[in-house]
């Protein structure tokens, strides 16, 4: 027996339905040039994979924003992680993509070949278990990601305190989506006409988080799912608002997203973390856009207990990853793209992660 969920997925991947919505977009007859930005690496991949950008008028430009957490992680974070990894006192627990992100001189993957103390994990809970099994080592979890992954890190830190595990630490690069969107709205480099808002992030923070776009800037925002029908429908909803000279926050991804979001996850996140000024690759320092541990949990903050000093230079010569993350350039503009920089030999972070814009263009453009 075929489940109802499978039939639902068939609907959202139906080429006939996608083409129907594409025709509806054409019938809107919007002639002016518009820039629509997605703030999600998963959306970027789906747009390229399914050719969504080829199903809309040429004057409607889809722009990939800073939606890949690995890509926006700053060089200094990688260099700090490498510095810790150089000591046999530490075990570094990290998600897989991060080991290949270039620091100023090296990657975690190459450093691991020297002392073999870097472990790939699938969740912060794996890192906590590792600390329990290795009481003679200090285990550092490299906590990256947006609001989607921050609650899991928060709950793990709370559990570490409850279980009195003293050799578990985090190095936090958690970032918040909305402050980056505000920076993008204010930039003079690009005029954003509408936002395709991230699905997974919004399951946590709720669609209400984007109301400022309509209220303050008259910019439409639609929260989208990840299937081809989700994305083309979200584009149609944004363009319909523009056609009617309206601006509001809408949810296309109603099967997962609500207006308020997951308030329990939000509460847990802010019990453990507080907002702080942090640096984004390509965007520079953004006020109150990162998450650092509150003083009550400082005993798990590796930078407070065992601080390291690093000097980080600029991005690799010729790499335009920062401009790609701001939506100013596309990967095809990069002189290194497919020549020197490939997924097997990435020069910049945007080519490392499967959700990076350069990787998506490499595989699907």
C-alpha positions in Angstrom: 0.0 0.0 0.0 1.3 3.5 -1.0 1.2 6.0 1.9 -0.6 9.3 1.7 2.7 11.1 2.3 4.2 9.6 -0.8 1.2 10.8 -2.9 1.7 14.2 -1.3 5.4 14.3 -2.4 4.4 13.2 -5.9 2.1 16.3 -6.0 4.9 18.6 -5.0 7.2 17.2 -7.7 4.6 17.1 -10.4 6.0 18.7 -13.6 2.5 19.3 -14.9 1.6 21.3 -11.8 4.9 23.2 -11.9 4.3 24.1 -15.5 0.8 25.3 -14.6 2.2 27.7 -12.0 4.9 28.8 -14.4 2.2 29.8 -16.9 0.4 31.7 -14.2 3.6 33.7 -13.6 3.9 34.4 -17.3 0.3 35.7 -17.3 1.1 38.2 -14.6 2.9 40.1 -17.3 5.4 41.8 -15.0 7.8 43.7 -17.2 10.2 45.5 -14.8 13.4 43.8 -13.6 13.1 42.2 -10.2 15.5 40.6 -7.8 14.2 37.8 -5.6 16.6 36.4 -3.0 16.4 33.0 -1.3 18.1 32.7 2.2 18.6 29.0 2.3 21.2 26.7 0.8 18.6 24.0 0.3 16.5 26.4 -1.8 19.5 27.3 -3.9 20.3 23.6 -4.6 16.6 22.9 -5.5 16.3 25.9 -7.8 19.4 24.9 -9.7 18.6 21.2 -9.7 15.0 21.6 -11.0 15.8 24.5 -13.3 13.3 26.8 -11.6 15.2 29.8 -12.8 14.4 28.7 -16.4 10.7 28.5 -15.8 10.2 32.2 -15.0 10.6 35.4 -17.2 14.1 36.6 -17.9 13.5 39.9 -16.1 12.9 38.0 -12.8 16.3 37.2 -11.3 16.7 34.6 -8.5 19.6 35.4 -6.3 21.3 33.1 -3.8 21.9 34.8 -0.4 23.9 33.8 2.7 21.8 30.7 3.4 24.6 28.1 3.8 25.8 27.9 7.4 29.1 26.4 6.4 29.7 29.1 3.8 29.1 32.1 6.1 31.3 30.7 8.9 34.2 33.1 9.2 37.9 32.2 8.6 38.7 33.0 12.2 36.4 30.2 13.4 38.2 27.7 11.2 41.6 28.9 12.4 40.6 28.6 16.0 39.3 25.1 15.5 42.6 24.1 13.8 44.5 25.6 16.7 42.7 23.4 19.1 43.0 20.4 16.9 46.8 20.8 16.9 46.9 19.8 20.6 46.6 16.2 21.7 44.6 17.4 24.7 41.5 17.9 22.5 39.1 15.9 20.4 37.3 18.1 17.8 33.7 16.9 17.0 32.2 18.4 13.9 29.7 18.0 11.1 31.3 16.6 7.9 31.3 19.6 5.6 33.2 21.7 8.0 36.4 19.7 7.8 37.0 20.7 4.2 36.4 24.5 4.6 39.7 26.3 4.0 41.1 28.3 6.9 43.8 30.9 6.4 46.5 28.2 5.9 44.9 24.8 6.2 41.8 22.7 6.7 40.7 20.5 9.6 40.9 17.6 7.2 44.6 18.1 6.6 45.3 18.8 10.2 43.6 15.5 11.2 46.2 13.6 9.2 48.8 14.7 11.7 47.2 13.6 15.0 43.9 12.0 14.1 41.8 13.8 16.8 39.0 15.1 14.7 35.7 13.1 14.7 32.7 13.5 12.4 29.4 13.6 14.2 25.8 13.8 13.2 24.5 15.8 16.2 25.8 17.6 19.3 24.6 14.6 21.4 27.2 12.4 19.6 29.9 14.8 20.8 28.5 14.6 24.4 28.6 10.8 24.4 32.2 11.1 23.1 33.1 13.2 26.1 31.6 10.6 28.4 33.6 7.8 26.8 36.9 9.8 26.8 37.1 11.4 30.2 40.9 12.1 29.8 40.2 14.3 26.7 38.5 17.6 26.2 35.8 17.3 23.5 35.0 20.4 21.6 31.8 20.5 19.5 32.0 22.9 16.6 28.5 24.4 16.9 27.5 25.9 13.5 24.2 26.6 11.8 21.3 28.9 12.0 18.2 28.7 14.3 17.5 25.2 12.9 20.5 23.6 14.7 21.0 26.0 17.7 18.2 24.4 19.9 19.8 21.0 19.6 23.1 22.5 20.8 21.3 24.3 23.6 19.6 21.1 24.8 22.9 19.3 24.7 24.6 21.9 26.8 21.8 21.8 29.3 22.2 18.0 29.5 25.9 18.3 30.0 25.4 20.5 33.0 22.7 18.2 34.4 25.0 15.1 34.0 28.0 17.1 35.3 30.1 16.4 32.3 33.1 18.7 32.7 35.2 17.8 29.6 32.5 18.8 27.0 32.8 22.2 25.4 31.5 24.1 22.4 33.0 26.6 20.0 30.0 28.5 18.8 29.4 29.9 15.3 25.6 29.8 15.5 24.1 32.7 13.6 20.7 34.4 13.3 19.0 34.8 10.0 17.0 38.0 10.4 19.9 40.4 11.2 21.6 39.3 8.0 18.4 40.0 6.0 18.3 43.5 7.5 21.8 44.1 6.3 21.0 42.9 2.8 17.9 45.2 2.6 20.1 48.2 3.5 22.9 47.4 1.1 23.3 49.6 -2.0 24.9 46.8 -4.0 21.6 45.1 -4.8 18.0 46.0 -4.8 15.9 43.1 -3.4 12.3 43.0 -4.5 11.2 40.0 -2.5 12.5 37.2 -0.2 12.0 33.5 -0.5 12.3 32.8 3.2 13.9 29.6 4.6 11.7 26.7 5.4 13.7 24.9 8.1 14.8 28.0 9.9 11.2 29.3 10.0 9.9 26.1 11.6 11.8 27.4 14.6 11.5 31.2 14.5 8.0 31.5 12.9 6.9 33.5 9.9 6.2 36.5 12.1 10.0 37.1 12.2 9.8 38.5 8.7 7.0 41.0 9.2 9.5 43.9 9.4 10.1 43.4 5.6 6.6 44.4 4.7 6.0 46.9 7.5 9.3 48.8 7.2 10.5 48.2 3.7 7.4 47.2 1.7 9.2 44.0 0.6 7.1 40.8 0.1 8.2 37.6 1.9 7.1 34.1 1.4 8.3 31.1 3.4 8.9 28.2 0.9 9.3 24.5 1.0 11.9 22.6 -0.9 10.1 20.8 -3.7 9.8 22.3 -7.2 6.1 23.1 -6.8 6.9 24.8 -3.4 9.5 27.1 -5.0 7.6 28.0 -8.1 4.4 28.6 -6.1 6.4 30.8 -3.6 7.7 32.9 -6.5 4.2 33.3 -7.9 3.0 34.4 -4.5 5.7 37.1 -4.3 5.1 38.3 -7.8 1.4 38.4 -7.2 2.0 40.7 -4.2 4.2 42.9 -6.4 1.6 43.0 -9.2 -1.0 44.2 -6.7 1.4 46.6 -5.1 1.1 44.9 -1.8 3.7 43.6 0.7 3.0 41.0 3.3 4.5 37.8 4.9 2.9 34.6 3.6 3.5 30.9 4.3 3.6 28.6 1.3 5.2 25.8 3.4 2.2 25.4 5.6 2.7 21.7 6.1 5.7 22.5 8.4 5.7 26.3 9.2 3.5 28.3 11.5 3.3 32.0 12.2 4.7 31.7 15.7 7.2 28.9 15.1 8.4 26.4 17.7 8.2 28.5 20.9 9.5 25.7 23.1 12.7 25.5 20.9 13.0 29.3 21.0 12.8 29.3 24.8 15.4 26.6 25.1 17.7 28.4 22.7 17.7 31.6 24.7 18.0 29.9 28.1 21.5 28.8 26.9 22.5 31.4 24.4 22.5 35.2 24.1 22.8 37.4 21.1 26.2 38.9 20.3 28.0 40.7 17.5 29.7 38.3 15.1 31.4 38.2 11.7 29.9 36.7 8.6 32.0 35.6 5.7 31.2 38.2 2.9 29.0 40.4 5.1 31.5 41.4 7.8 30.4 42.1 11.4 26.7 42.2 12.0 25.4 43.4 15.3 23.4 40.9 17.5 23.5 38.3 14.7 25.3 35.4 16.6 24.7 33.2 19.6 27.2 32.9 22.4 26.7 31.1 25.7 25.1 33.0 28.6 27.4 33.5 31.6 25.5 30.7 33.5 26.9 28.2 30.9 30.4 29.7 30.5 31.9 26.5 31.8 31.2 25.0 28.4 32.6 27.9 26.4 36.0 26.7 25.2 37.1 30.2 24.4 36.5 31.2 28.0 38.2 28.2 29.6 41.1 27.6 27.1 41.4 30.8 24.9 43.6 30.8 21.8 45.0 33.6 19.8 45.0 33.6 16.0 45.8 36.0 13.2 43.5 35.6 10.2 44.3 37.2 6.8 41.8 37.8 4.0 40.0 35.3 1.7 42.1 33.3 -0.8 43.3 35.4 -3.8 40.8 35.4 -6.6 37.9 33.8 -4.6 34.6 35.8 -4.8 32.7 33.7 -2.3 31.9 36.8 -0.2 30.4 38.5 -3.1 28.4 35.4 -4.0 27.0 35.3 -0.5 25.9 38.9 -0.8 24.2 38.2 -4.1 26.4 40.7 -5.9 28.0 38.0 -8.1 27.2 34.5 -9.2 29.6 31.6 -9.2 30.0 31.8 -13.0 31.6 35.2 -12.5 34.5 33.7 -10.5 37.8 33.2 -12.4 38.5 30.1 -10.3 35.2 28.4 -10.9 35.6 24.9 -12.4 39.2 25.7 -13.3 41.0 25.8 -10.0 38.1 25.6 -7.6 36.0 22.3 -7.6 34.2 20.2 -5.0 37.2 17.9 -5.0 39.6 20.9 -4.5 37.6 23.8 -3.0 39.3 27.1 -2.8 36.4 28.9 -1.1 33.7 27.8 1.4 30.9 28.2 -1.2 32.3 25.2 -3.1 32.7 23.0 0.0 29.2 22.4 1.3 26.5 20.7 -0.8 24.3 23.7 0.0 26.9 26.2 -1.2 26.0 28.3 -4.3 29.2 27.4 -6.1 28.7 23.7 -5.5 25.1 24.0 -6.7 26.2 25.8 -9.9 29.0 23.2 -10.4 26.6 20.3 -10.3 23.5 21.7 -12.0 24.2 24.9 -14.0 
